[in-house]
Every structure is written in C-alpha cells, then in structure tokens.
C-alpha cells in the first residue's frame, strides 16, 4: 500500500559500497511510482467526524524484534479516531529483510472495526543495500498522495503528499508533479500536508549527499509550500526532534523510534479546523 548514518571520514571503498549500489535514480523511482498510481489511483480514507488523528513515526531501523514499533502499531490500531499512520522512512537497518518488517505489521491484529493502513516514505536505508525491489513488493510507489475525507458536518477533505527524498534529491520530474498536485489542490482541501524522509534544511555531514537537499530545491520547495498554502512539512532522518515555522509553514523533524533509543518518540497530528502536533515517548514513562 501506498510507504545510522555512516561516518565517511576514514572509510574504505568496501564500507562505502552499499551507498553506491545500483539503486534506481529518483527520476526512475518517480516514473515507476506514477505508473502504479495511474493504474490504481490514489487512496481516499473516509472518517465519520471532522476531527481525527494521524500517528507518525520514523527511523525505526528494525534489525531485531522491533519492540517499540510493535507498541506503536498497537497504539494507533486502538485509536478509533485514527484512520492511518505514517512512517517517514528508514524502516529497516541496512541488512534487514523487508519481510521481517511486514511480519511485524501482521503480528499486532487490527481493531475489528477498522482496516489497518500505514503509509510509508522511502528512506536512504530502504534502498542503498539493493532493497528498492523489496520495498516496492510491499509499497509499490514512493511518490503519492492520499486524502482523508470526513462525512461529518463540514465534509472536510485533507490532502497528504509523500515525496521521495531517499537520495537527498527531489528531481525535476517530481517537482513538476508536486506543482501540479498543489495547483489542483487550491480550494479543494481544508489542510495540505507534505512529508518525506530527508529534512530539506539541515546538512548532516555524516551521510554526504544523501542528507543534503540542493539549495535550489530547498528554495523551490519553500516557495511552493508557501504559495500554495501547505500547512506542514514532516521529515525524519536526523533522529532528533525539531520544530520551526517559516512562511506560515510548520516544519517538523520527528524523533527516531529505534529500539535502542531511550528517548524514542512518535508524533500525533490532531486534525480539526486547526492542526495540533503532540509528541509521545514510547517504551518508557512520559515526562
């Protein structure tokens, strides 16, 4: 359904090999995604009320039991006001099979009254060990959008757009698609939210270009978000929370949710006429 860093200094060629593997380019992944989207369409989730919640996590880097991820699944399954969860990428650790990740999704049964839905973003750890094929077996598109539509009093519709930034690039084809989606969103949605894996502002020098969005793309994205009234942009990758507002757009980096992170946390987006974001520790008592 539309889904630690390496220190380069002193690394030899063998240690860099996974990051130079033959992953398809962002343009190639975009074309594959569009072929799938054009064939099956974009999902619309129905909710009864004008207010609902979206659960968001990132950077689980699953390489064992995925205990915290299982807890996260149970939490959003049990929330009857949550139509979907979003994972912002780096699902698995470098050598881990996607089959194990999907098994974790199935280990926690969905609430009888709702169908399980998790939308996933492509992260750098999800492709650089020749895992693009594994990813697409479970999430056939890395670029897509979905809509949440209320049957409540306001009949509100909200738009959520997923971008592929797994290699630190958006690319011209994806940018043009984003412009088209945003232009056609005008007047049709209560809220528009964009999410991806890599933060478009911070340069993380531990991972070279996969952590760096070109300045030209950052400027273009900022202009598009402001011009078309995007409310929020979510990302992961940096493993530490950050929130700031620029041009009436709220930019949020969500905490990592690795099992060995004692400060692991997830975010809940509370959706109504206004948007409110809360953050919750997982695997320990909240402070």
Kinemage of the C-alpha trace (Angstrom):
@kinemage 1
@onewidth
@group {chain A} dominant
@subgroup {mainchain}
@vectorlist {calphas} color= white
{ca unk a 1} P 0.000 0.000 0.000
{ca unk a 2} L 0.833 3.451 -0.667
{ca unk a 3} P 5.250 3.587 2.296
{ca unk a 4} P 22.818 5.476 11.163
{ca unk a 5} L 24.326 7.229 9.256
{ca unk a 6} L 27.838 6.116 8.222
{ca unk a 7} L 30.735 8.345 9.095
{ca unk a 8} L 32.618 8.797 5.855
{ca unk a 9} L 35.886 10.002 7.292
{ca unk a 10} L 38.391 7.160 7.206
{ca unk a 11} L 36.039 4.720 5.470
{ca unk a 12} L 37.417 2.401 2.833
{ca unk a 13} L 35.771 1.664 -0.508
{ca unk a 14} L 34.162 -1.523 0.768
{ca unk a 15} L 32.366 0.303 3.556
{ca unk a 16} L 31.002 2.788 1.033
{ca unk a 17} L 29.796 0.096 -1.361
{ca unk a 18} L 26.205 -0.070 -0.083
{ca unk a 19} L 25.804 3.668 -0.678
{ca unk a 20} L 26.973 3.337 -4.277
{ca unk a 21} L 24.828 0.321 -5.074
{ca unk a 22} L 22.709 0.386 -8.203
{ca unk a 23} L 19.577 1.854 -6.743
{ca unk a 24} L 17.384 3.438 -9.415
{ca unk a 25} L 17.604 7.221 -9.605
{ca unk a 26} L 14.935 9.454 -8.108
{ca unk a 27} L 13.566 10.092 -11.611
{ca unk a 28} L 13.375 6.355 -12.302
{ca unk a 29} L 11.613 5.732 -8.992
{ca unk a 30} L 9.226 8.592 -9.768
{ca unk a 31} L 8.285 7.068 -13.129
{ca unk a 32} L 7.691 3.662 -11.535
{ca unk a 33} L 5.523 5.324 -8.894
{ca unk a 34} L 3.470 7.207 -11.475
{ca unk a 35} L 2.902 4.053 -13.493
{ca unk a 36} L 1.455 2.430 -10.389
{ca unk a 37} L -0.553 5.484 -9.314
{ca unk a 38} L -2.026 5.975 -12.781
{ca unk a 39} L -3.065 2.338 -12.821
{ca unk a 40} L -4.635 2.023 -9.352
{ca unk a 41} L -5.369 5.618 -8.360
{ca unk a 42} L -4.791 7.490 -5.106
{ca unk a 43} L -6.496 6.341 -1.891
{ca unk a 44} L -9.238 8.244 -0.080
{ca unk a 45} L -9.863 7.331 3.550
{ca unk a 46} L -13.306 8.009 4.989
{ca unk a 47} L -13.765 9.242 8.560
{ca unk a 48} L -17.034 9.871 10.375
{ca unk a 49} L -16.044 13.038 12.195
{ca unk a 50} L -14.430 16.314 11.199
{ca unk a 51} L -11.735 15.693 13.800
{ca unk a 52} L -9.344 12.740 13.711
{ca unk a 53} L -5.734 11.798 14.449
{ca unk a 54} L -2.778 10.628 12.334
{ca unk a 55} L 0.058 8.772 14.089
{ca unk a 56} L 3.567 9.411 12.736
{ca unk a 57} L 6.886 7.642 13.375
{ca unk a 58} L 10.231 7.427 11.641
{ca unk a 59} L 13.671 5.813 11.580
{ca unk a 60} L 12.778 2.543 13.272
{ca unk a 61} L 15.878 0.851 11.730
{ca unk a 62} L 14.421 -2.535 12.600
{ca unk a 63} L 17.050 -5.245 12.994
{ca unk a 64} L 15.563 -7.382 15.741
{ca unk a 65} L 12.206 -7.641 17.438
{ca unk a 66} L 11.087 -4.114 16.626
{ca unk a 67} L 9.505 -3.885 20.077
{ca unk a 68} L 8.818 -0.161 20.016
{ca unk a 69} L 7.402 -0.389 16.536
{ca unk a 70} L 5.016 -3.120 17.689
{ca unk a 71} L 3.920 -0.859 20.549
{ca unk a 72} L 3.346 1.967 18.073
{ca unk a 73} L 1.208 -0.286 15.887
{ca unk a 74} L -0.919 -1.292 18.846
{ca unk a 75} L -1.395 2.340 19.877
{ca unk a 76} L -2.685 3.529 16.520
{ca unk a 77} L -4.769 0.398 15.994
{ca unk a 78} L -6.513 1.007 19.310
{ca unk a 79} L -7.336 4.637 18.500
{ca unk a 80} L -10.703 4.573 16.753
{ca unk a 81} L -10.202 8.175 15.648
{ca unk a 82} L -7.046 7.267 13.698
{ca unk a 83} L -7.688 6.322 10.052
{ca unk a 84} L -3.992 5.836 9.230
{ca unk a 85} L -0.396 6.000 10.376
{ca unk a 86} L 2.598 7.408 8.505
{ca unk a 87} L 6.186 6.129 8.621
{ca unk a 88} L 8.760 8.683 7.449
{ca unk a 89} L 11.383 6.214 6.257
{ca unk a 90} L 14.380 4.093 7.271
{ca unk a 91} L 12.087 1.235 8.143
{ca unk a 92} L 14.823 -1.349 8.464
{ca unk a 93} L 18.514 -1.499 9.237
{ca unk a 94} L 20.875 -1.914 6.313
{ca unk a 95} L 20.918 -5.685 6.001
{ca unk a 96} L 17.431 -6.401 7.275
{ca unk a 97} L 14.785 -8.011 5.098
{ca unk a 98} L 11.550 -6.153 4.465
{ca unk a 99} L 9.696 -9.391 5.055
{ca unk a 100} L 10.539 -9.090 8.744
{ca unk a 101} L 9.144 -5.544 8.839
{ca unk a 102} L 5.912 -6.658 7.217
{ca unk a 103} L 5.700 -9.589 9.630
{ca unk a 104} L 5.740 -7.050 12.465
{ca unk a 105} L 2.792 -5.269 10.884
{ca unk a 106} L 0.889 -8.539 10.924
{ca unk a 107} L 1.859 -9.550 14.476
{ca unk a 108} L -0.438 -6.981 16.046
{ca unk a 109} L -4.032 -7.589 14.931
{ca unk a 110} L -6.014 -4.609 13.703
{ca unk a 111} L -9.019 -3.490 15.679
{ca unk a 112} L -12.112 -5.303 14.361
{ca unk a 113} L -13.801 -2.006 13.453
{ca unk a 114} L -11.085 -0.639 11.206
{ca unk a 115} L -8.778 -1.698 8.411
{ca unk a 116} L -5.047 -1.319 9.008
{ca unk a 117} L -3.447 1.451 6.964
{ca unk a 118} L 0.176 2.585 7.080
{ca unk a 119} L 1.619 4.962 4.514
{ca unk a 120} L 5.371 4.759 4.158
{ca unk a 121} L 8.082 7.112 2.927
{ca unk a 122} L 11.233 5.798 1.266
{ca unk a 123} L 14.386 6.374 3.340
{ca unk a 124} L 18.056 6.033 2.446
{ca unk a 125} L 18.364 2.797 4.446
{ca unk a 126} L 15.431 1.446 2.469
{ca unk a 127} L 17.227 1.438 -0.891
{ca unk a 128} L 21.005 1.542 -0.577
{ca unk a 129} L 21.512 -2.143 0.068
{ca unk a 130} L 19.761 -3.088 -3.175
{ca unk a 131} L 16.433 -3.094 -1.335
{ca unk a 132} L 14.342 -0.999 -3.732
{ca unk a 133} L 12.797 -4.157 -5.155
{ca unk a 134} L 11.948 -5.380 -1.649
{ca unk a 135} L 10.369 -2.030 -0.813
{ca unk a 136} L 8.202 -1.992 -3.930
{ca unk a 137} L 6.961 -5.521 -3.273
{ca unk a 138} L 5.127 -4.072 -0.275
{ca unk a 139} L 4.738 -0.366 -1.163
{ca unk a 140} L 4.716 -0.033 -4.961
{ca unk a 141} L 5.025 3.781 -5.012
{ca unk a 142} L 7.491 6.079 -3.268
{ca unk a 143} L 5.720 9.214 -4.557
{ca unk a 144} L 1.966 9.513 -3.998
{ca unk a 145} L -0.759 11.288 -2.088
{ca unk a 146} L -3.761 10.235 -0.075
{ca unk a 147} L -6.909 12.060 1.023
{ca unk a 148} L -8.814 11.871 4.299
{ca unk a 149} L -12.473 12.789 3.788
{ca unk a 150} L -14.958 13.461 6.576
{ca unk a 151} L -18.648 12.610 6.450
{ca unk a 152} L -19.196 14.966 9.395
{ca unk a 153} L -20.763 18.393 9.462
{ca unk a 154} L -18.138 20.204 7.368
{ca unk a 155} L -17.465 17.387 4.865
{ca unk a 156} L -13.823 18.429 5.112
{ca unk a 157} L -11.113 16.881 2.945
{ca unk a 158} L -7.410 16.918 3.821
{ca unk a 159} L -4.535 16.156 1.441
{ca unk a 160} L -1.334 14.330 2.446
{ca unk a 161} L 1.516 14.270 -0.116
{ca unk a 162} L 4.505 11.920 0.055
{ca unk a 163} L 7.788 12.899 -1.646
{ca unk a 164} L 10.768 10.648 -2.349
{ca unk a 165} L 13.986 12.193 -0.949
{ca unk a 166} L 15.840 8.960 -0.157
{ca unk a 167} L 18.963 10.080 -2.027
{ca unk a 168} L 18.768 13.705 -0.919
{ca unk a 169} L 17.235 14.785 -4.224
{ca unk a 170} L 13.697 15.573 -5.332
{ca unk a 171} L 14.423 15.924 -9.050
{ca unk a 172} L 12.714 17.934 -11.792
{ca unk a 173} L 10.072 15.319 -12.620
{ca unk a 174} L 8.897 15.001 -9.029
{ca unk a 175} L 8.944 18.785 -8.536
{ca unk a 176} L 6.758 19.265 -11.604
{ca unk a 177} L 4.323 16.645 -10.301
{ca unk a 178} L 4.239 18.386 -6.918
{ca unk a 179} L 3.468 21.717 -8.591
{ca unk a 180} L 0.596 20.070 -10.473
{ca unk a 181} L -0.844 18.449 -7.335
{ca unk a 182} L -0.589 21.648 -5.300
{ca unk a 183} L -2.067 23.809 -8.057
{ca unk a 184} L -5.041 21.452 -8.312
{ca unk a 185} L -5.473 21.381 -4.548
{ca unk a 186} L -6.464 25.030 -4.323
{ca unk a 187} L -9.906 25.481 -2.796
{ca unk a 188} L -10.472 21.735 -2.539
{ca unk a 189} L -8.880 20.848 0.809
{ca unk a 190} L -9.047 22.079 4.383
{ca unk a 191} L -5.390 21.235 5.055
{ca unk a 192} L -2.466 20.230 2.837
{ca unk a 193} L 0.479 18.410 4.424
{ca unk a 194} L 3.671 17.227 2.720
{ca unk a 195} L 6.040 14.607 4.148
{ca unk a 196} L 9.324 12.985 3.147
{ca unk a 197} L 12.391 11.370 4.717
{ca unk a 198} L 15.210 13.922 4.473
{ca unk a 199} L 14.961 17.295 6.154
{ca unk a 200} L 15.312 19.901 3.395
{ca unk a 201} L 17.251 22.362 5.581
{ca unk a 202} L 19.900 20.658 7.685
{ca unk a 203} L 23.106 19.234 6.272
{ca unk a 204} L 24.046 16.053 8.104
{ca unk a 205} L 27.730 15.659 7.293
{ca unk a 206} L 27.784 12.027 8.375
{ca unk a 207} L 25.998 10.883 5.250
{ca unk a 208} L 27.263 13.157 2.476
{ca unk a 209} L 24.769 13.883 -0.311
{ca unk a 210} L 22.025 11.572 0.933
{ca unk a 211} L 21.435 14.012 3.786
{ca unk a 212} L 21.621 17.181 1.733
{ca unk a 213} L 18.880 18.719 -0.336
{ca unk a 214} L 20.260 21.036 -3.009
{ca unk a 215} L 19.721 24.688 -2.105
{ca unk a 216} L 17.868 25.250 -5.374
{ca unk a 217} L 15.399 22.510 -4.477
{ca unk a 218} L 15.016 23.818 -0.933
{ca unk a 219} L 14.180 27.303 -2.222
{ca unk a 220} L 11.736 25.877 -4.760
{ca unk a 221} L 10.006 23.697 -2.170
{ca unk a 222} L 9.739 26.539 0.331
{ca unk a 223} L 8.195 28.787 -2.303
{ca unk a 224} L 5.717 26.120 -3.397
{ca unk a 225} L 4.684 25.333 0.183
{ca unk a 226} L 4.120 28.999 0.995
{ca unk a 227} L 2.486 29.900 -2.316
{ca unk a 228} L 0.001 27.024 -2.232
{ca unk a 229} L -0.794 27.159 1.477
{ca unk a 230} L 0.832 23.931 2.671
{ca unk a 231} L 0.315 23.792 6.436
{ca unk a 232} L 3.100 21.415 7.499
{ca unk a 233} L 6.158 19.549 6.178
{ca unk a 234} L 7.321 16.454 8.088
{ca unk a 235} L 10.661 14.652 7.828
{ca unk a 236} L 12.848 12.211 9.746
{ca unk a 237} L 16.429 11.073 9.098
{ca unk a 238} L 18.129 13.380 11.609
{ca unk a 239} L 16.986 11.314 14.621
{ca unk a 240} L 16.200 14.336 16.808
{ca unk a 241} L 13.071 16.448 17.033
{ca unk a 242} L 12.969 19.977 15.670
{ca unk a 243} L 10.057 22.328 15.007
{ca unk a 244} L 10.022 25.762 13.425
{ca unk a 245} L 7.788 27.886 11.236
{ca unk a 246} L 8.811 29.713 8.065
{ca unk a 247} L 6.430 31.445 5.671
{ca unk a 248} L 3.380 30.178 7.614
{ca unk a 249} L 4.540 26.583 7.035
{ca unk a 250} L 5.394 24.450 10.058
{ca unk a 251} L 8.465 22.261 9.507
{ca unk a 252} L 8.828 19.250 11.811
{ca unk a 253} L 11.597 16.670 12.199
{ca unk a 254} L 10.206 13.681 14.112
{ca unk a 255} L 12.270 11.737 16.687
{ca unk a 256} L 13.711 8.369 15.732
{ca unk a 257} L 11.960 5.277 17.090
{ca unk a 258} L 14.790 2.739 17.217
{ca unk a 259} L 14.617 0.093 19.899
{ca unk a 260} L 17.942 1.250 21.411
{ca unk a 261} L 16.890 4.907 21.571
{ca unk a 262} L 15.890 5.605 25.173
{ca unk a 263} L 14.204 8.831 24.049
{ca unk a 264} L 12.276 7.181 21.216
{ca unk a 265} L 9.068 9.039 20.461
{ca unk a 266} L 6.307 9.381 17.916
{ca unk a 267} L 4.044 12.221 16.859
{ca unk a 268} L 0.281 12.517 16.724
{ca unk a 269} L -1.289 15.034 14.375
{ca unk a 270} L -4.628 16.171 15.785
{ca unk a 271} L -6.706 17.298 12.818
{ca unk a 272} L -9.683 19.622 13.013
{ca unk a 273} L -10.229 23.174 11.860
{ca unk a 274} L -6.754 23.718 13.294
{ca unk a 275} L -3.755 21.373 13.361
{ca unk a 276} L -2.058 20.423 16.616
{ca unk a 277} L 1.036 18.235 16.996
{ca unk a 278} L 1.856 16.304 20.163
{ca unk a 279} L 4.889 14.113 20.846
{ca unk a 280} L 4.905 10.993 22.993
{ca unk a 281} L 7.725 8.850 24.356
{ca unk a 282} L 7.419 5.161 23.699
{ca unk a 283} L 8.916 2.347 25.725
{ca unk a 284} L 9.248 4.436 28.885
{ca unk a 285} L 7.151 6.649 31.101
{ca unk a 286} L 6.357 10.029 29.595
{ca unk a 287} L 7.861 13.011 31.389
